[in-house]
Amino acid sequence: MPANVIIARILTSRPLLDPLKMDIEAFRKAGYAAVDSICDYYATLQDRPVKAEVLPGYLIDSLPHEAPAQGEDFSAIAKDFQDKILPGITHWQHGRFFAYFPSISTFESMLAELYSASVSNPGFNWICSPACTELEQVTMDWCARMLGLGDSFLLEKKQGGGVIMGSASESALTAAMAAREKALTYLSEKEGLSIDDARQTYGQKLVIYGSTQTHSLGLKAAVLLGLTFRAVEVAEADKFALRGEALRKAIDRDAADGFVPFFVIATVGTTSTGAVDYIAEIGEVLKQYPTSFLHVDGAWAGVAYALPDRRDQLRLAELVEYADSFCTNMHKWGLVGFDCSLFFVRDRRNLTDAFDVTPPYLRSKEADSGAVIDYRNWQIALGRRFRSIKLWFVLRSYGTQGFQKHLETGIGQCERLALVIEESPIFELVTTPSLALLCFRLNPRKGYSDEELDLLNQRLHTRLDVRSDVFLTQTVLKSVERKFYCLRFAMGGARTTWEDVEKTWEVVVEEGQAVLKG
């Protein structure tokens, strides 16, 4: 059959599809409209409820059960975002959002996301797009210097360095996997075993340690690795921070039973209270255990190392001396939109020894010569996002001084609210405020037991939780002395003013008085 007949049959047997639904001019028009709608959203944000006022299943029930067979006009899609999606959004950028921790998104970060998406690539090695790798190297060293981490964590020193990950949980799991390989390598060399025999002999005896206040990322890492997580108790007298002696006792007990300590998580700014673990004490304990690896999780509070006058409070010098790795999230208090977790290591070989798998199709002459970093060998996944552009835009726009001013604003609001609570006849602080976080509870000081106070505060939280104009979260503080229930007030939002703090506290007082009357 002649070629022209074959081509004619193909062309007439099925319709040609448009290769691109949206052309350049349509994108330009839709883009202008999208920016306008985002600006309108932020202009009216303070007039919106903090929490979504919808019921479970509201969106599932309102959308078709199948994708449309024919393409729709983009204006209709954009309208549905306003009409159907926004009502189900909890507004984390609202000035009266005080739950969990801040998750700030700035306009600079939003624009960076757009630019990043416009040059979308998987970024697994240098040659994918050299700028993606090299901008990450530059911005991670900028952050290491801004945070005062010293030469040990600088990429340019070619020993340690930093990499951007999706979350603190991902950073902790990555560190734990690297620590496992380091420990097994040490044991194989010490015992004269092959690495496979060492894995067989010791693989299930490895233990991860944290405290009862360590974020659940520690337990999750242990679950994912099929290992044990040991939560060491803390004391209220130590402001719920992990001490070296308590860790020593836990490790010694496990070692006597044949277990191997290989990964310890110390926290700078625990989720419940913002406690700072005693890093130097922990580091001294671990000197006796060469299989161990110390990871410092500063997911929320770590960005405050940018404030020189807060570094002693946060034990920066101890971190620099003892930590094998450190993580902090710029996407929490650090003005960069989710996701942007900074993960630093003292010795990059701990990562490359664990994760470097290079088949022929991933090799390049630049990497083979040692001239470049391929970040895929520093992480679990192969592909990676171009996150550093967000960091670059924000740091250049704010500068170090603007970044510091932002942090100081949240801390100042917290200190001011703490004074208000200290003067309250029905509320009390339950531990020393930490940076922009404080914990409080309803306590009219009339001889209530802890159990009775727990009930009062659970009722208070229930009353606050049904409101959409404020958002605070609860926690349970557990120590060797006791366990009790309280509420958290997490400040630091980029759009939060003292008036927002004050109005939210008025709501808390109003509901607290209602609980006592009840």
C-alpha positions as CSV (number, residue, x, y, z in Angstrom):
1,M,0.0,0.0,0.0
2,P,1.4,3.4,-1.0
3,A,2.7,5.6,1.9
4,N,0.3,8.4,1.0
5,V,-2.7,6.1,1.3
6,I,-1.6,4.9,4.7
7,I,-1.1,8.5,5.9
8,A,-4.5,9.5,4.5
9,R,-6.2,6.6,6.4
10,I,-4.5,7.5,9.6
11,L,-5.5,11.1,9.3
12,T,-9.2,10.3,8.6
13,S,-9.6,7.5,11.1
14,R,-9.2,9.6,14.3
15,P,-9.4,13.3,15.1
16,L,-6.2,15.2,15.7
17,L,-5.9,16.4,19.3
18,D,-4.6,19.8,20.3
19,P,-1.1,19.3,21.7
20,L,-1.7,22.1,24.2
21,K,-5.0,23.1,25.7
22,M,-3.9,26.5,26.7
23,D,-1.7,28.6,24.4
24,I,0.6,31.5,25.4
25,E,-2.0,34.2,25.1
26,A,-4.6,32.2,26.9
27,F,-2.1,31.5,29.7
28,R,-1.2,35.2,29.9
29,K,-4.9,36.2,30.3
30,A,-5.6,33.4,32.9
31,G,-2.4,34.3,34.7
32,Y,-3.4,37.9,35.1
33,A,-6.8,36.8,36.4
34,A,-5.2,34.3,38.8
35,V,-2.9,37.0,40.3
36,D,-5.9,39.4,40.7
37,S,-7.9,36.7,42.5
38,I,-5.0,35.9,44.8
39,C,-4.6,39.6,45.6
40,D,-8.3,39.9,46.3
41,Y,-8.0,36.8,48.6
42,Y,-5.3,38.4,50.7
43,A,-7.0,41.8,50.7
44,T,-10.1,40.1,52.3
45,L,-8.3,37.4,54.4
46,Q,-8.8,39.1,57.8
47,D,-12.6,39.2,57.1
48,R,-12.7,35.4,56.5
49,P,-13.1,32.8,59.2
50,V,-9.9,31.2,60.3
51,K,-11.2,27.6,60.0
52,A,-13.2,26.2,57.1
53,E,-17.0,26.2,57.9
54,V,-17.8,23.0,56.0
55,L,-18.8,19.4,56.9
56,P,-16.9,16.2,56.0
57,G,-17.7,15.2,52.4
58,Y,-18.9,18.6,51.3
59,L,-16.5,18.7,48.3
60,I,-16.8,15.0,47.4
61,D,-20.5,15.3,47.2
62,S,-20.3,18.5,45.0
63,L,-17.9,17.2,42.3
64,P,-18.6,14.7,39.5
65,H,-17.5,11.1,40.1
66,E,-15.6,11.0,36.8
67,A,-13.3,13.4,35.0
68,P,-15.0,15.3,32.1
69,A,-14.9,13.7,28.7
70,Q,-14.5,17.0,27.0
71,G,-12.2,19.8,28.0
72,E,-13.8,22.7,29.8
73,D,-13.1,26.4,29.5
74,F,-10.5,27.5,32.0
75,S,-12.6,30.4,33.4
76,A,-15.1,27.8,34.6
77,I,-12.4,25.9,36.4
78,A,-11.0,29.1,38.0
79,K,-14.6,30.0,39.2
80,D,-15.0,26.6,40.8
81,F,-11.8,27.2,42.7
82,Q,-13.4,30.3,44.2
83,D,-16.8,28.7,44.8
84,K,-15.9,25.2,45.8
85,I,-12.3,25.0,47.0
86,L,-11.8,28.1,49.0
87,P,-14.8,27.4,51.3
88,G,-13.0,24.3,52.4
89,I,-9.6,25.9,53.1
90,T,-8.4,26.6,56.6
91,H,-6.6,29.9,56.3
92,W,-3.1,29.3,57.7
93,Q,-2.1,32.8,56.6
94,H,-4.8,34.4,58.7
95,G,-3.7,36.8,61.4
96,R,-5.6,34.8,64.0
97,F,-4.3,31.4,63.1
98,F,-2.5,30.2,66.3
99,A,-2.6,26.4,65.9
100,Y,0.3,24.0,65.4
101,F,3.0,26.3,64.1
102,P,3.1,29.0,61.4
103,S,3.2,27.8,57.8
104,I,3.9,31.1,56.1
105,S,3.7,31.8,52.4
106,T,4.9,35.1,51.1
107,F,4.3,36.7,47.7
108,E,8.0,36.3,46.9
109,S,7.7,32.6,47.5
110,M,4.5,32.3,45.4
111,L,6.2,33.9,42.5
112,A,9.2,31.7,42.9
113,E,6.9,28.6,42.7
114,L,5.5,29.9,39.4
115,Y,9.0,30.4,38.0
116,S,10.0,27.0,39.2
117,A,7.0,25.3,37.6
118,S,7.8,27.1,34.3
119,V,11.1,25.3,34.0
120,S,9.9,22.0,35.5
121,N,12.5,19.3,35.6
122,P,13.2,16.3,37.9
123,G,16.5,17.7,39.1
124,F,18.1,14.4,40.0
125,N,21.6,15.4,38.9
126,W,23.6,18.4,37.9
127,I,23.2,18.0,34.2
128,C,19.3,18.0,34.5
129,S,19.6,21.8,35.0
130,P,22.9,23.1,36.4
131,A,21.3,26.1,37.9
132,C,19.0,24.0,40.1
133,T,21.9,22.2,41.8
134,E,24.1,25.2,42.1
135,L,21.5,27.6,43.4
136,E,20.7,25.1,46.1
137,Q,24.4,24.9,47.1
138,V,24.6,28.7,47.3
139,T,21.4,29.2,49.3
140,M,22.1,26.4,51.7
141,D,25.5,28.0,52.5
142,W,23.7,31.3,52.9
143,C,21.4,29.8,55.4
144,A,24.3,28.0,57.2
145,R,26.0,31.3,57.7
146,M,22.8,33.2,58.6
147,L,22.1,30.5,61.3
148,G,25.6,30.5,62.6
149,L,26.3,26.8,61.9
150,G,30.0,27.3,61.3
151,D,32.3,25.7,58.7
152,S,31.4,22.1,59.6
153,F,28.0,22.4,57.7
154,L,29.1,24.4,54.7
155,L,29.1,22.9,51.3
156,E,32.0,24.9,50.1
157,K,34.3,23.2,52.7
158,K,33.6,19.9,50.8
159,Q,33.1,17.9,54.0
160,G,29.6,18.6,55.2
161,G,26.8,20.6,53.6
162,G,23.1,21.1,53.2
163,V,20.3,19.8,51.0
164,I,16.6,21.0,50.7
165,M,14.0,18.3,51.5
166,G,10.2,18.3,51.8
167,S,9.7,18.1,55.5
168,A,11.5,17.5,58.8
169,S,10.1,14.0,58.9
170,E,11.8,13.3,55.6
171,S,15.0,14.8,56.9
172,A,14.8,12.6,60.1
173,L,14.1,9.4,58.1
174,T,17.0,10.2,55.7
175,A,19.3,10.8,58.7
176,A,18.2,7.6,60.3
177,M,18.8,5.5,57.2
178,A,22.3,7.1,56.8
179,A,23.0,6.4,60.5
180,R,21.9,2.8,60.2
181,E,24.4,2.2,57.4
182,K,27.1,3.9,59.3
183,A,26.4,1.8,62.4
184,L,26.3,-1.5,60.4
185,T,29.6,-0.6,58.6
186,Y,31.3,0.1,62.0
187,L,30.0,-3.2,63.4
188,S,31.0,-5.2,60.4
189,E,34.6,-3.8,60.6
190,K,34.8,-4.3,64.3
191,E,33.5,-7.8,64.3
192,G,35.2,-8.9,61.1
193,L,31.9,-9.5,59.4
194,S,30.6,-8.8,55.9
195,I,28.1,-6.0,55.7
196,D,25.4,-8.6,54.9
197,D,26.3,-10.6,58.0
198,A,26.4,-7.5,60.1
199,R,22.9,-6.6,58.8
200,Q,21.7,-10.1,59.6
201,T,23.2,-10.1,63.1
202,Y,22.5,-6.5,64.3
203,G,19.8,-5.2,61.9
204,Q,16.9,-5.7,64.3
205,K,18.8,-4.7,67.4
206,L,19.3,-1.1,66.4
207,V,17.4,1.4,68.6
208,I,16.3,5.0,68.0
209,Y,16.1,7.3,71.0
210,G,14.2,10.5,71.7
211,S,12.1,11.8,74.5
212,T,8.4,11.7,75.4
213,Q,8.3,15.2,73.9
214,T,10.1,14.3,70.6
215,H,7.9,14.9,67.5
216,S,6.2,11.8,66.1
217,L,8.8,11.9,63.3
218,G,11.1,9.8,65.5
219,L,8.5,7.1,66.1
220,K,7.5,7.2,62.4
221,A,11.2,6.7,61.3
222,A,11.4,3.7,63.6
223,V,8.2,2.2,62.2
224,L,9.3,2.7,58.6
225,L,12.7,1.1,59.3
226,G,11.1,-1.8,61.4
227,L,13.1,-0.8,64.5
228,T,12.4,0.3,68.1
229,F,11.9,3.9,69.2
230,R,12.7,4.5,72.9
231,A,11.0,7.6,74.4
232,V,13.0,8.7,77.4
233,E,11.0,10.5,80.1
234,V,11.7,14.2,80.8
235,A,11.2,16.2,84.0
236,E,9.0,19.2,84.5
237,A,11.9,20.7,86.6
238,D,14.0,20.6,83.4
239,K,11.2,22.4,81.4
240,F,10.5,19.1,79.6
241,A,13.9,19.0,78.0
242,L,15.9,15.7,77.5
243,R,18.9,15.4,79.8
244,G,22.0,13.4,79.2
245,E,21.7,11.3,82.4
246,A,18.2,10.1,81.6
247,L,19.4,9.1,78.1
248,R,22.4,7.3,79.5
249,K,20.3,5.1,81.7
250,A,18.0,4.2,78.8
251,I,20.9,3.3,76.5
252,D,22.8,1.4,79.2
253,R,19.8,-0.7,79.9
254,D,19.3,-1.5,76.2
255,A,23.0,-2.2,75.7
256,A,23.0,-4.7,78.6
257,D,20.2,-6.5,76.8
258,G,22.2,-6.7,73.5
259,F,20.6,-3.7,71.7
260,V,22.6,-1.2,69.7
261,P,22.0,2.6,70.0
262,F,22.5,4.1,66.6
263,F,20.3,7.2,66.3
264,V,19.3,9.8,68.8
265,I,17.0,12.8,68.1
266,A,17.6,15.9,70.2
267,T,15.1,18.7,69.7
268,V,15.4,22.5,69.6
269,G,11.9,23.7,70.1
270,T,9.7,20.7,70.9
271,T,6.2,20.7,69.4
272,S,4.3,20.8,72.7
273,T,6.2,23.5,74.7
274,G,9.3,24.6,72.6
275,A,11.7,22.9,75.0
276,V,15.4,22.7,74.0
277,D,17.1,19.5,74.8
278,Y,20.6,19.5,76.5
279,I,22.6,18.8,73.4
280,A,26.0,18.8,75.0
281,E,25.0,16.3,77.7
282,I,23.5,14.0,75.0
283,G,26.6,14.3,72.9
284,E,28.9,13.4,75.8
285,V,26.8,10.3,76.4
286,L,27.1,9.2,72.8
287,K,30.9,9.5,72.8
288,Q,30.8,6.1,74.6
289,Y,28.8,4.6,71.8
290,P,30.6,4.8,68.4
291,T,27.6,3.3,66.6
292,S,25.5,6.4,67.5
293,F,24.5,9.4,65.3
294,L,23.0,12.6,66.8
295,H,20.3,14.4,64.7
296,V,19.0,17.7,66.0
297,D,15.4,18.5,65.0
298,G,14.8,22.2,65.0
299,A,11.9,22.1,62.6
300,W,10.1,25.2,64.0
301,A,12.6,26.9,66.3
302,G,15.8,26.3,64.4
303,V,15.3,29.4,62.2
304,A,15.7,31.5,65.3
305,Y,19.4,30.8,65.2
306,A,19.3,33.8,62.8
307,L,19.0,35.9,65.9
308,P,22.5,36.1,67.6
309,D,21.0,37.0,71.0
310,R,18.9,33.8,71.0
311,R,21.7,31.3,70.2
312,D,22.8,30.6,73.7
313,Q,19.1,29.9,74.7
314,L,18.9,27.5,71.8
315,R,22.3,25.8,72.5
316,L,23.8,26.6,69.1
317,A,27.4,26.1,70.3
318,E,26.5,22.6,71.5
319,L,24.8,21.8,68.2
320,V,27.8,22.9,66.2
321,E,30.1,20.8,68.4
322,Y,28.1,17.6,68.8
323,A,25.4,17.2,66.0
324,D,25.9,14.9,63.1
325,S,22.9,16.5,61.3
326,F,20.5,19.3,61.8
327,C,17.1,20.2,60.2
328,T,15.0,23.3,60.3
329,N,11.9,24.2,58.2
330,M,11.9,27.5,56.3
331,H,8.3,26.7,55.4
332,K,7.2,27.1,59.0
333,W,8.4,30.3,60.6
334,G,10.9,31.1,57.8
335,L,8.7,33.0,55.2
336,V,9.2,30.3,52.5
337,G,6.0,28.5,51.3
338,F,5.7,24.8,51.8
339,D,7.8,22.7,51.2
340,C,11.3,23.8,52.1
341,S,13.1,21.8,54.9
342,L,16.8,22.6,55.3
343,F,18.8,19.5,56.2
344,F,22.5,19.9,57.1
345,V,25.1,17.1,57.7
346,R,28.6,17.3,59.2
347,D,29.9,14.6,56.9
348,R,28.2,14.2,53.5
349,R,29.7,10.7,53.1
350,N,27.1,9.5,55.6
351,L,24.5,10.3,52.9
352,T,26.4,9.2,49.8
353,D,27.5,6.0,51.4
354,A,23.9,5.1,52.1
355,F,22.1,6.5,49.0
356,D,24.6,6.6,46.0
357,V,23.2,4.2,43.4
358,T,24.4,5.2,40.0
359,P,23.4,3.1,37.0
360,P,25.0,3.9,33.6
361,Y,22.0,6.0,32.5
362,L,22.5,8.4,35.5
363,R,26.2,8.9,35.0
364,S,27.7,12.1,33.6
365,K,31.2,13.3,32.9
366,E,30.8,16.2,35.4
367,A,29.8,13.9,38.3
368,D,32.5,11.2,37.3
369,S,35.1,13.9,37.6
370,G,33.9,15.0,41.0
371,A,33.4,18.5,39.8
372,V,29.7,18.6,40.8
373,I,27.2,17.4,43.4
374,D,24.4,15.1,42.4
375,Y,21.8,15.7,45.1
376,R,19.9,12.4,44.3
377,N,22.8,10.7,46.3
378,W,21.9,12.8,49.3
379,Q,18.3,11.6,49.6
380,I,15.8,8.7,49.4
381,A,14.1,9.6,46.1
382,L,15.6,10.1,42.7
383,G,13.7,13.1,41.5
384,R,13.6,16.4,43.3
385,R,11.9,19.8,43.1
386,F,13.6,23.2,42.3
387,R,12.9,24.5,45.8
388,S,16.0,26.7,46.2
389,I,14.5,29.4,44.0
390,K,11.9,30.1,46.7
391,L,14.6,30.4,49.3
392,W,16.6,32.6,47.0
393,F,13.7,35.0,46.3
394,V,12.8,35.3,50.0
395,L,16.3,35.8,51.3
396,R,17.1,38.4,48.7
397,S,13.8,40.2,49.2
398,Y,13.9,40.4,53.0
399,G,17.6,40.3,53.6
400,T,19.0,39.0,56.9
401,Q,17.8,42.0,58.8
402,G,14.2,41.8,57.5
403,F,14.2,38.1,58.3
404,Q,15.4,38.8,61.9
405,K,12.8,41.6,62.3
406,H,10.0,39.1,61.3
407,L,11.2,36.6,63.9
408,E,11.5,39.3,66.6
409,T,7.9,40.4,65.9
410,G,6.5,37.0,66.8
411,I,8.7,36.7,69.9
412,G,7.7,40.1,71.1
413,Q,4.0,39.2,70.7
414,C,4.5,36.1,72.7
415,E,6.3,37.9,75.5
416,R,3.6,40.5,75.7
417,L,0.8,37.9,75.9
418,A,2.7,36.0,78.6
419,L,2.5,39.1,80.8
420,V,-1.2,39.3,80.2
421,I,-1.7,35.6,81.2
422,E,0.5,36.0,84.3
423,E,-1.9,38.7,85.5
424,S,-5.0,36.7,84.8
425,P,-7.1,35.5,87.8
426,I,-8.3,32.4,85.9
427,F,-5.4,31.4,83.6
428,E,-1.8,30.4,84.1
429,L,1.3,29.6,82.1
430,V,2.3,26.0,82.5
431,T,5.9,26.3,81.5
432,T,8.3,29.1,80.4
433,P,7.3,30.5,77.0
434,S,9.7,29.6,74.2
435,L,10.3,32.1,71.4
436,A,6.8,32.6,69.8
437,L,5.1,29.7,71.6
438,L,3.4,29.5,75.0
439,C,1.3,26.9,76.8
440,F,-1.4,27.8,79.2
441,R,-4.4,26.4,81.0
442,L,-7.5,27.5,82.8
443,N,-6.9,27.4,86.5
444,P,-9.0,29.6,88.8
445,R,-6.7,28.5,91.7
446,K,-9.4,27.3,94.0
447,G,-8.0,24.0,95.0
448,Y,-8.7,22.0,91.8
449,S,-6.8,18.8,91.3
450,D,-4.9,18.2,88.1
451,E,-7.7,15.8,87.0
452,E,-10.4,18.4,87.5
453,L,-8.3,21.0,85.7
454,D,-7.8,18.6,82.8
455,L,-11.6,18.3,82.5
456,L,-12.0,22.1,82.6
457,N,-9.4,22.6,79.9
458,Q,-10.8,19.9,77.7
459,R,-14.1,21.6,77.9
460,L,-12.4,24.9,77.1
461,H,-10.7,23.4,74.0
462,T,-14.0,21.9,72.9
463,R,-15.7,25.3,73.1
464,L,-12.8,27.0,71.2
465,D,-12.7,24.2,68.6
466,V,-16.3,24.7,67.4
467,R,-15.5,28.3,66.7
468,S,-14.3,29.3,63.2
469,D,-12.9,32.7,64.2
470,V,-10.0,31.4,66.2
471,F,-7.8,28.3,66.0
472,L,-5.6,27.0,68.8
473,T,-4.5,23.4,69.5
474,Q,-4.2,21.2,72.6
475,T,-1.4,19.1,74.0
476,V,-0.7,16.8,76.9
477,L,2.5,17.4,78.9
478,K,4.0,14.2,80.3
479,S,6.9,14.2,82.7
480,V,8.3,11.9,85.4
481,E,6.3,14.0,87.9
482,R,2.9,14.1,86.3
483,K,0.8,14.3,83.2
484,F,-1.6,17.2,82.5
485,Y,-3.7,18.8,79.7
486,C,-3.2,22.3,78.4
487,L,-3.5,24.6,75.3
488,R,-0.9,26.0,73.0
489,F,-0.8,29.5,71.5
490,A,1.7,29.5,68.6
491,M,2.5,33.0,67.2
492,G,4.9,34.1,64.4
493,G,2.5,34.5,61.5
494,A,3.7,37.0,58.9
495,R,0.3,38.8,58.9
496,T,-0.4,38.5,62.7
497,T,-0.6,41.8,64.6
498,W,-0.9,42.4,68.3
499,E,-4.6,43.2,67.7
500,D,-5.0,39.7,66.4
501,V,-3.4,38.2,69.5
502,E,-5.4,40.4,71.8
503,K,-8.7,39.6,70.1
504,T,-8.0,35.9,70.2
505,W,-7.1,36.1,73.8
506,E,-10.4,37.9,74.5
507,V,-12.2,34.9,72.9
508,V,-10.2,32.5,75.1
509,V,-11.2,34.5,78.3
510,E,-14.8,34.6,77.2
511,E,-15.0,30.8,76.7
512,G,-13.0,30.2,79.9
513,Q,-15.4,32.2,81.9
514,A,-18.3,30.2,80.3
515,V,-16.6,26.9,81.3
516,L,-16.3,28.0,84.9
517,K,-19.9,29.2,85.0
518,G,-20.9,25.8,83.6
